[in-house]
Amino acid sequence: MYPKLDKVTSDKISFIAFIIPEFADAYKMDIQEAYKYLQKYGGIQFLHEHWWALHTDNPFHAVRDLYNICVENGGQR
């Protein structure tokens, strides 16, 4: 049996699992392509570090922030 996750970890996982498909839809990618793009250009790290602030914002703004971070790190789309 797996150990029970604390609420913060559970909320973080839920948000990340929600926002990656939102990012994929916004930029016409499949989910795997979006994950790889976010991983390559710092978006996943940004999510892990700033998910708490991002999850309180409108998903549109969170997706835009992710895109801006990736562009700053060399991503183009």
WOBEL-V898921 format. One line per field, one symbol per residue. phi: phi as a letter, one per 30 degrees, with the letter a starting at -180 (. if undefined). psi: psi as a letter, one per 40 degrees, with the letter a starting at -180 (. if undefined). Layout:
phi=???
psi=???
This chain:
phi=.ddddddddddddddddddddddeddchbdddddddddddcidddeeddbedddddcdeeddddddedddddcjdba
psi=iiihiiddddddddddddddddddddffiiddddddddddfedddddddeddddeeihddddddddddddddeeii.
